[in-house]
Amino acid sequence: MAVFRWAEGASPDAVDALAAALAGLPAEIPEIRAYEFGLDAGLGISANADFAVVADFDDADGFATYAAHPAHQDVIVRLLRPLVAERLSVQFALTLPAGPGDG
């Protein structure tokens, strides 16, 4: 998961271009299992970030492939870095609930 605060002057058109590019990454990077991103919902917490990306992978190797992938790096360099004033990220393992018959 990564969250971003936009730099002053970040335009809605630039954010739209970023979102369009992010939307194409799952088709280019097969290691991505789930990929969600979007603007803050604006629910009244002023300390929130402006944008978030949440990506799921089978394992750490899948994440490493995504992180280094040329398509991902292109989005970062061309579209993300010019917008960002602050970035925070965290990687964590999901614990899925046991399904029926999973002892």
VEXTI-503622 format. One record per atom (N, C-alpha, C, O, CB): x, y, z; residue number from 0; atom name. Coordinates in nm, 2 decimals, padded with zeros to 4 digits. Glycine has a CB too. Layout:
BEGIN
      x      y      z   k  a
      X      Y      Z NUM CA
...
END
This chain:
BEGIN
      x      y      z   k  a
  00.08 -00.12  00.00   0  N
  00.00  00.00  00.00   0 CA
  00.09  00.12  00.00   0  C
  00.19  00.13  00.07   0  O
 -00.10  00.00  00.12   0 CB
  00.05  00.22 -00.08   1  N
  00.12  00.35 -00.08   1 CA
  00.02  00.46 -00.08   1  C
 -00.08  00.45 -00.15   1  O
  00.22  00.36 -00.21   1 CB
  00.05  00.56 -00.01   2  N
 -00.04  00.68  00.00   2 CA
  00.05  00.80 -00.04   2  C
  00.17  00.81 -00.01   2  O
 -00.10  00.70  00.14   2 CB
 -00.02  00.90 -00.10   3  N
  00.05  01.02 -00.15   3 CA
 -00.02  01.14 -00.12   3  C
 -00.14  01.15 -00.12   3  O
  00.07  01.00 -00.31   3 CB
  00.06  01.25 -00.09   4  N
  00.01  01.38 -00.09   4 CA
  00.06  01.46 -00.21   4  C
  00.18  01.45 -00.24   4  O
  00.05  01.46  00.05   4 CB
 -00.03  01.52 -00.28   5  N
  00.01  01.59 -00.40   5 CA
  00.09  01.72 -00.37   5  C
  00.06  01.79 -00.26   5  O
 -00.11  01.63 -00.48   5 CB
  00.18  01.76 -00.45   6  N
  00.25  01.88 -00.45   6 CA
  00.15  01.99 -00.48   6  C
  00.05  01.97 -00.56   6  O
  00.37  01.88 -00.54   6 CB
  00.17  02.11 -00.43   7  N
  00.09  02.23 -00.47   7 CA
  00.09  02.24 -00.62   7  C
  00.20  02.24 -00.68   7  O
  00.14  02.36 -00.40   7 CB
 -00.02  02.27 -00.68   8  N
 -00.03  02.28 -00.82   8 CA
 -00.05  02.16 -00.90   8  C
 -00.06  02.16 -01.02   8  O
  00.09  02.35 -00.87   8 CB
 -00.06  02.04 -00.83   9  N
 -00.09  01.92 -00.91   9 CA
 -00.23  01.93 -00.97   9  C
 -00.33  01.96 -00.90   9  O
 -00.09  01.79 -00.81   9 CB
 -00.24  01.91 -01.10  10  N
 -00.36  01.93 -01.17  10 CA
 -00.45  01.81 -01.18  10  C
 -00.40  01.69 -01.18  10  O
 -00.33  01.98 -01.31  10 CB
 -00.58  01.83 -01.18  11  N
 -00.67  01.71 -01.20  11 CA
 -00.64  01.63 -01.33  11  C
 -00.65  01.51 -01.33  11  O
 -00.81  01.76 -01.20  11 CB
 -00.60  01.70 -01.43  12  N
 -00.56  01.63 -01.56  12 CA
 -00.44  01.54 -01.54  12  C
 -00.44  01.43 -01.59  12  O
 -00.54  01.73 -01.67  12 CB
 -00.34  01.58 -01.46  13  N
 -00.23  01.50 -01.44  13 CA
 -00.26  01.38 -01.35  13  C
 -00.21  01.27 -01.37  13  O
 -00.12  01.58 -01.37  13 CB
 -00.35  01.40 -01.25  14  N
 -00.40  01.29 -01.17  14 CA
 -00.48  01.19 -01.25  14  C
 -00.47  01.07 -01.24  14  O
 -00.49  01.34 -01.05  14 CB
 -00.56  01.24 -01.34  15  N
 -00.64  01.15 -01.43  15 CA
 -00.54  01.07 -01.52  15  C
 -00.57  00.95 -01.54  15  O
 -00.73  01.23 -01.52  15 CB
 -00.44  01.13 -01.57  16  N
 -00.34  01.06 -01.65  16 CA
 -00.27  00.95 -01.57  16  C
 -00.24  00.84 -01.62  16  O
 -00.23  01.15 -01.71  16 CB
 -00.24  00.98 -01.45  17  N
 -00.18  00.88 -01.36  17 CA
 -00.27  00.76 -01.34  17  C
 -00.23  00.65 -01.35  17  O
 -00.14  00.94 -01.22  17 CB
 -00.40  00.79 -01.31  18  N
 -00.50  00.69 -01.29  18 CA
 -00.51  00.60 -01.41  18  C
 -00.52  00.48 -01.40  18  O
 -00.63  00.75 -01.25  18 CB
 -00.51  00.66 -01.53  19  N
 -00.53  00.58 -01.65  19 CA
 -00.41  00.49 -01.67  19  C
 -00.42  00.37 -01.71  19  O
 -00.54  00.67 -01.77  19 CB
 -00.29  00.54 -01.64  20  N
 -00.17  00.45 -01.65  20 CA
 -00.17  00.34 -01.55  20  C
 -00.13  00.23 -01.58  20  O
 -00.04  00.54 -01.64  20 CB
 -00.21  00.37 -01.43  21  N
 -00.21  00.27 -01.32  21 CA
 -00.31  00.16 -01.36  21  C
 -00.29  00.04 -01.34  21  O
 -00.25  00.33 -01.19  21 CB
 -00.42  00.20 -01.42  22  N
 -00.53  00.10 -01.46  22 CA
 -00.47  00.00 -01.56  22  C
 -00.52 -00.11 -01.57  22  O
 -00.65  00.17 -01.52  22 CB
 -00.37  00.04 -01.64  23  N
 -00.32 -00.06 -01.73  23 CA
 -00.21 -00.15 -01.68  23  C
 -00.18 -00.25 -01.75  23  O
 -00.26  00.02 -01.84  23 CB
 -00.16 -00.12 -01.56  24  N
 -00.05 -00.21 -01.51  24 CA
 -00.09 -00.35 -01.49  24  C
  00.00 -00.44 -01.52  24  O
  00.00 -00.15 -01.38  24 CB
 -00.21 -00.39 -01.43  25  N
 -00.23 -00.53 -01.42  25 CA
 -00.23 -00.61 -01.55  25  C
 -00.19 -00.73 -01.54  25  O
 -00.37 -00.55 -01.36  25 CB
 -00.26 -00.55 -01.66  26  N
 -00.25 -00.62 -01.79  26 CA
 -00.10 -00.64 -01.83  26  C
 -00.07 -00.74 -01.91  26  O
 -00.33 -00.55 -01.89  26 CB
 -00.01 -00.56 -01.78  27  N
  00.13 -00.57 -01.82  27 CA
  00.21 -00.65 -01.72  27  C
  00.32 -00.69 -01.75  27  O
  00.18 -00.43 -01.83  27 CB
  00.16 -00.66 -01.60  28  N
  00.24 -00.72 -01.49  28 CA
  00.16 -00.83 -01.43  28  C
  00.08 -00.81 -01.34  28  O
  00.28 -00.62 -01.38  28 CB
  00.18 -00.96 -01.48  29  N
  00.10 -01.07 -01.43  29 CA
  00.11 -01.10 -01.29  29  C
  00.02 -01.17 -01.23  29  O
  00.13 -01.19 -01.52  29 CB
  00.21 -01.06 -01.22  30  N
  00.23 -01.09 -01.08  30 CA
  00.12 -01.01 -00.99  30  C
  00.10 -01.05 -00.88  30  O
  00.37 -01.05 -01.03  30 CB
  00.06 -00.91 -01.04  31  N
 -00.04 -00.84 -00.97  31 CA
 -00.17 -00.92 -00.96  31  C
 -00.22 -00.97 -01.06  31  O
 -00.08 -00.70 -01.04  31 CB
 -00.21 -00.95 -00.84  32  N
 -00.33 -01.03 -00.82  32 CA
 -00.46 -00.94 -00.80  32  C
 -00.57 -00.98 -00.84  32  O
 -00.32 -01.12 -00.69  32 CB
 -00.44 -00.83 -00.73  33  N
 -00.55 -00.73 -00.72  33 CA
 -00.49 -00.60 -00.71  33  C
 -00.38 -00.58 -00.66  33  O
 -00.64 -00.76 -00.59  33 CB
 -00.56 -00.50 -00.77  34  N
 -00.50 -00.36 -00.78  34 CA
 -00.61 -00.26 -00.77  34  C
 -00.70 -00.25 -00.85  34  O
 -00.42 -00.35 -00.91  34 CB
 -00.60 -00.18 -00.67  35  N
 -00.70 -00.07 -00.64  35 CA
 -00.63  00.06 -00.62  35  C
 -00.52  00.06 -00.56  35  O
 -00.80 -00.11 -00.52  35 CB
 -00.69  00.17 -00.66  36  N
 -00.63  00.30 -00.64  36 CA
 -00.74  00.40 -00.65  36  C
 -00.84  00.38 -00.71  36  O
 -00.51  00.33 -00.74  36 CB
 -00.71  00.52 -00.59  37  N
 -00.81  00.62 -00.60  37 CA
 -00.78  00.74 -00.51  37  C
 -00.69  00.74 -00.42  37  O
 -00.95  00.57 -00.58  37 CB
 -00.86  00.84 -00.53  38  N
 -00.85  00.96 -00.45  38 CA
 -00.91  00.94 -00.31  38  C
 -01.00  00.86 -00.29  38  O
 -00.93  01.08 -00.52  38 CB
 -00.87  01.02 -00.22  39  N
 -00.93  01.02 -00.08  39 CA
 -01.08  01.04 -00.09  39  C
 -01.12  01.13 -00.17  39  O
 -00.86  01.12  00.01  39 CB
 -01.15  00.97 -00.02  40  N
 -01.30  00.99 -00.02  40 CA
 -01.35  01.12  00.04  40  C
 -01.47  01.15  00.03  40  O
 -01.36  00.87  00.05  40 CB
 -01.26  01.19  00.11  41  N
 -01.30  01.32  00.17  41 CA
 -01.40  01.31  00.28  41  C
 -01.50  01.39  00.28  41  O
 -01.36  01.41  00.06  41 CB
 -01.38  01.22  00.37  42  N
 -01.48  01.20  00.47  42 CA
 -01.45  01.28  00.60  42  C
 -01.50  01.25  00.71  42  O
 -01.48  01.05  00.52  42 CB
 -01.38  01.39  00.58  43  N
 -01.37  01.49  00.68  43 CA
 -01.24  01.48  00.77  43  C
 -01.23  01.56  00.87  43  O
 -01.48  01.48  00.77  43 CB
 -01.15  01.39  00.74  44  N
 -01.03  01.39  00.82  44 CA
 -00.92  01.46  00.74  44  C
 -00.87  01.41  00.64  44  O
 -00.98  01.24  00.84  44 CB
 -00.89  01.58  00.79  45  N
 -00.80  01.67  00.71  45 CA
 -00.66  01.62  00.70  45  C
 -00.58  01.66  00.61  45  O
 -00.80  01.80  00.77  45 CB
 -00.61  01.52  00.78  46  N
 -00.48  01.47  00.78  46 CA
 -00.46  01.36  00.67  46  C
 -00.35  01.31  00.66  46  O
 -00.44  01.42  00.91  46 CB
 -00.57  01.32  00.60  47  N
 -00.56  01.22  00.51  47 CA
 -00.47  01.25  00.39  47  C
 -00.44  01.37  00.36  47  O
 -00.70  01.18  00.45  47 CB
 -00.42  01.15  00.33  48  N
 -00.34  01.16  00.20  48 CA
 -00.44  01.19  00.09  48  C
 -00.56  01.19  00.11  48  O
 -00.26  01.03  00.17  48 CB
 -00.39  01.23 -00.03  49  N
 -00.47  01.26 -00.14  49 CA
 -00.51  01.14 -00.23  49  C
 -00.62  01.14 -00.29  49  O
 -00.41  01.36 -00.23  49 CB
 -00.42  01.04 -00.23  50  N
 -00.44  00.93 -00.32  50 CA
 -00.38  00.80 -00.26  50  C
 -00.28  00.81 -00.18  50  O
 -00.37  00.96 -00.46  50 CB
 -00.43  00.69 -00.29  51  N
 -00.38  00.56 -00.24  51 CA
 -00.37  00.46 -00.35  51  C
 -00.45  00.46 -00.44  51  O
 -00.46  00.51 -00.12  51 CB
 -00.28  00.37 -00.34  52  N
 -00.26  00.25 -00.43  52 CA
 -00.25  00.13 -00.34  52  C
 -00.16  00.12 -00.25  52  O
 -00.14  00.26 -00.53  52 CB
 -00.33  00.03 -00.36  53  N
 -00.33 -00.10 -00.28  53 CA
 -00.31 -00.21 -00.38  53  C
 -00.39 -00.23 -00.47  53  O
 -00.45 -00.12 -00.19  53 CB
 -00.20 -00.29 -00.37  54  N
 -00.18 -00.40 -00.47  54 CA
 -00.15 -00.53 -00.39  54  C
 -00.09 -00.53 -00.28  54  O
 -00.05 -00.36 -00.55  54 CB
 -00.21 -00.63 -00.44  55  N
 -00.19 -00.77 -00.38  55 CA
 -00.10 -00.85 -00.47  55  C
 -00.12 -00.85 -00.59  55  O
 -00.33 -00.83 -00.35  55 CB
 -00.02 -00.93 -00.41  56  N
  00.07 -01.03 -00.48  56 CA
  00.07 -01.16 -00.40  56  C
  00.04 -01.16 -00.29  56  O
  00.22 -00.97 -00.49  56 CB
  00.11 -01.27 -00.47  57  N
  00.12 -01.40 -00.41  57 CA
  00.23 -01.40 -00.30  57  C
  00.21 -01.47 -00.20  57  O
  00.14 -01.50 -00.51  57 CB
  00.34 -01.33 -00.33  58  N
  00.45 -01.34 -00.24  58 CA
  00.54 -01.22 -00.26  58  C
  00.52 -01.13 -00.34  58  O
  00.52 -01.47 -00.26  58 CB
  00.65 -01.22 -00.18  59  N
  00.75 -01.11 -00.19  59 CA
  00.81 -01.10 -00.33  59  C
  00.85 -00.99 -00.37  59  O
  00.85 -01.13 -00.08  59 CB
  00.83 -01.22 -00.39  60  N
  00.89 -01.21 -00.52  60 CA
  00.80 -01.14 -00.62  60  C
  00.85 -01.07 -00.71  60  O
  00.92 -01.36 -00.57  60 CB
  00.67 -01.17 -00.61  61  N
  00.58 -01.10 -00.70  61 CA
  00.58 -00.95 -00.68  61  C
  00.58 -00.87 -00.78  61  O
  00.44 -01.15 -00.67  61 CB
  00.59 -00.90 -00.55  62  N
  00.60 -00.76 -00.53  62 CA
  00.73 -00.71 -00.59  62  C
  00.73 -00.60 -00.65  62  O
  00.60 -00.73 -00.38  62 CB
  00.84 -00.78 -00.57  63  N
  00.97 -00.73 -00.62  63 CA
  00.97 -00.72 -00.77  63  C
  01.02 -00.62 -00.83  63  O
  01.08 -00.83 -00.58  63 CB
  00.90 -00.81 -00.84  64  N
  00.89 -00.81 -00.99  64 CA
  00.81 -00.68 -01.03  64  C
  00.85 -00.61 -01.12  64  O
  00.82 -00.93 -01.04  64 CB
  00.70 -00.66 -00.96  65  N
  00.61 -00.54 -00.98  65 CA
  00.70 -00.41 -00.96  65  C
  00.70 -00.32 -01.04  65  O
  00.49 -00.54 -00.89  65 CB
  00.76 -00.40 -00.85  66  N
  00.84 -00.28 -00.81  66 CA
  00.94 -00.25 -00.92  66  C
  00.97 -00.13 -00.95  66  O
  00.90 -00.30 -00.68  66 CB
  01.01 -00.35 -00.97  67  N
  01.12 -00.33 -01.07  67 CA
  01.07 -00.32 -01.22  67  C
  01.15 -00.29 -01.30  67  O
  01.22 -00.43 -01.05  67 CB
  00.94 -00.36 -01.24  68  N
  00.90 -00.38 -01.38  68 CA
  00.91 -00.24 -01.45  68  C
  00.87 -00.14 -01.40  68  O
  00.75 -00.43 -01.38  68 CB
  00.95 -00.25 -01.58  69  N
  00.97 -00.13 -01.66  69 CA
  00.84 -00.04 -01.67  69  C
  00.84  00.08 -01.67  69  O
  01.02 -00.16 -01.79  69 CB
  00.72 -00.11 -01.68  70  N
  00.60 -00.04 -01.70  70 CA
  00.57  00.04 -01.57  70  C
  00.52  00.15 -01.57  70  O
  00.48 -00.13 -01.73  70 CB
  00.59 -00.02 -01.45  71  N
  00.57  00.04 -01.33  71 CA
  00.67  00.16 -01.31  71  C
  00.63  00.27 -01.27  71  O
  00.59 -00.06 -01.21  71 CB
  00.79  00.14 -01.34  72  N
  00.89  00.24 -01.33  72 CA
  00.86  00.36 -01.42  72  C
  00.88  00.47 -01.38  72  O
  01.03  00.19 -01.36  72 CB
  00.81  00.33 -01.54  73  N
  00.77  00.44 -01.63  73 CA
  00.66  00.53 -01.57  73  C
  00.67  00.65 -01.58  73  O
  00.73  00.38 -01.76  73 CB
  00.56  00.46 -01.51  74  N
  00.45  00.54 -01.45  74 CA
  00.51  00.63 -01.33  74  C
  00.47  00.74 -01.32  74  O
  00.34  00.44 -01.39  74 CB
  00.60  00.57 -01.25  75  N
  00.66  00.65 -01.14  75 CA
  00.73  00.77 -01.20  75  C
  00.71  00.88 -01.15  75  O
  00.75  00.56 -01.06  75 CB
  00.82  00.75 -01.29  76  N
  00.90  00.86 -01.34  76 CA
  00.83  00.96 -01.42  76  C
  00.84  01.08 -01.39  76  O
  01.01  00.80 -01.43  76 CB
  00.74  00.92 -01.51  77  N
  00.67  01.02 -01.60  77 CA
  00.55  01.08 -01.53  77  C
  00.53  01.20 -01.55  77  O
  00.63  00.95 -01.72  77 CB
  00.48  01.01 -01.45  78  N
  00.35  01.06 -01.41  78 CA
  00.34  01.08 -01.26  78  C
  00.27  01.18 -01.21  78  O
  00.24  00.97 -01.45  78 CB
  00.40  01.00 -01.17  79  N
  00.38  01.01 -01.03  79 CA
  00.47  01.11 -00.97  79  C
  00.43  01.20 -00.89  79  O
  00.40  00.87 -00.97  79 CB
  00.60  01.10 -00.99  80  N
  00.70  01.19 -00.92  80 CA
  00.67  01.34 -00.94  80  C
  00.68  01.41 -00.85  80  O
  00.84  01.16 -00.98  80 CB
  00.62  01.38 -01.06  81  N
  00.59  01.52 -01.08  81 CA
  00.48  01.57 -00.99  81  C
  00.46  01.69 -00.96  81  O
  00.56  01.55 -01.22  81 CB
  00.39  01.48 -00.94  82  N
  00.28  01.51 -00.86  82 CA
  00.30  01.51 -00.71  82  C
  00.23  01.58 -00.64  82  O
  00.16  01.42 -00.89  82 CB
  00.40  01.44 -00.67  83  N
  00.41  01.40 -00.53  83 CA
  00.49  01.49 -00.44  83  C
  00.60  01.53 -00.48  83  O
  00.47  01.26 -00.52  83 CB
  00.43  01.53 -00.33  84  N
  00.50  01.61 -00.23  84 CA
  00.55  01.51 -00.12  84  C
  00.65  01.53 -00.06  84  O
  00.42  01.72 -00.17  84 CB
  00.47  01.41 -00.09  85  N
  00.50  01.32  00.02  85 CA
  00.44  01.18 -00.02  85  C
  00.33  01.16 -00.08  85  O
  00.44  01.36  00.15  85 CB
  00.52  01.08  00.01  86  N
  00.48  00.94 -00.01  86 CA
  00.51  00.85  00.11  86  C
  00.62  00.87  00.17  86  O
  00.56  00.88 -00.14  86 CB
  00.42  00.77  00.15  87  N
  00.44  00.67  00.25  87 CA
  00.39  00.54  00.20  87  C
  00.30  00.53  00.12  87  O
  00.36  00.71  00.38  87 CB
  00.46  00.43  00.24  88  N
  00.42  00.30  00.20  88 CA
  00.44  00.20  00.31  88  C
  00.52  00.22  00.40  88  O
  00.50  00.26  00.07  88 CB
  00.37  00.09  00.29  89  N
  00.39 -00.03  00.38  89 CA
  00.36 -00.15  00.30  89  C
  00.26 -00.15  00.22  89  O
  00.30 -00.01  00.51  89 CB
  00.43 -00.26  00.33  90  N
  00.40 -00.39  00.27  90 CA
  00.37 -00.48  00.39  90  C
  00.44 -00.48  00.49  90  O
  00.52 -00.45  00.19  90 CB
  00.26 -00.56  00.38  91  N
  00.22 -00.65  00.49  91 CA
  00.16 -00.77  00.43  91  C
  00.10 -00.77  00.32  91  O
  00.13 -00.57  00.59  91 CB
  00.16 -00.88  00.51  92  N
  00.10 -01.00  00.46  92 CA
 -00.05 -01.00  00.51  92  C
 -00.08 -00.97  00.63  92  O
  00.18 -01.12  00.52  92 CB
 -00.14 -01.04  00.42  93  N
 -00.28 -01.06  00.45  93 CA
 -00.30 -01.19  00.52  93  C
 -00.24 -01.29  00.48  93  O
 -00.37 -01.04  00.33  93 CB
 -00.38 -01.19  00.62  94  N
 -00.43 -01.31  00.69  94 CA
 -00.57 -01.33  00.64  94  C
 -00.66 -01.26  00.69  94  O
 -00.41 -01.31  00.84  94 CB
 -00.59 -01.43  00.56  95  N
 -00.73 -01.46  00.51  95 CA
 -00.80 -01.55  00.61  95  C
 -00.74 -01.64  00.67  95  O
 -00.72 -01.52  00.37  95 CB
 -00.93 -01.53  00.62  96  N
 -01.01 -01.62  00.71  96 CA
 -01.02 -01.76  00.65  96  C
 -01.01 -01.78  00.53  96  O
 -01.15 -01.56  00.73  96 CB
 -01.02 -01.86  00.74  97  N
 -01.04 -02.00  00.70  97 CA
 -01.17 -02.02  00.63  97  C
 -01.27 -01.96  00.68  97  O
 -01.02 -02.09  00.82  97 CB
 -01.17 -02.09  00.52  98  N
 -01.30 -02.12  00.45  98 CA
 -01.35 -02.25  00.51  98  C
 -01.29 -02.32  00.59  98  O
 -01.27 -02.13  00.30  98 CB
 -01.47 -02.29  00.46  99  N
 -01.54 -02.41  00.50  99 CA
 -01.44 -02.53  00.47  99  C
 -01.39 -02.54  00.36  99  O
 -01.67 -02.43  00.43  99 CB
 -01.42 -02.61  00.57 100  N
 -01.34 -02.73  00.55 100 CA
 -01.19 -02.71  00.57 100  C
 -01.11 -02.80  00.56 100  O
 -01.36 -02.78  00.41 100 CB
 -01.15 -02.58  00.60 101  N
 -01.01 -02.55  00.63 101 CA
 -00.99 -02.56  00.78 101  C
 -00.98 -02.46  00.85 101  O
 -00.98 -02.40  00.58 101 CB
 -00.97 -02.68  00.82 102  N
 -00.95 -02.72  00.96 102 CA
 -00.91 -02.62  01.05 102  C
 -00.89 -02.64  01.17 102  O
 -00.85 -02.81  00.97 102 CB
END
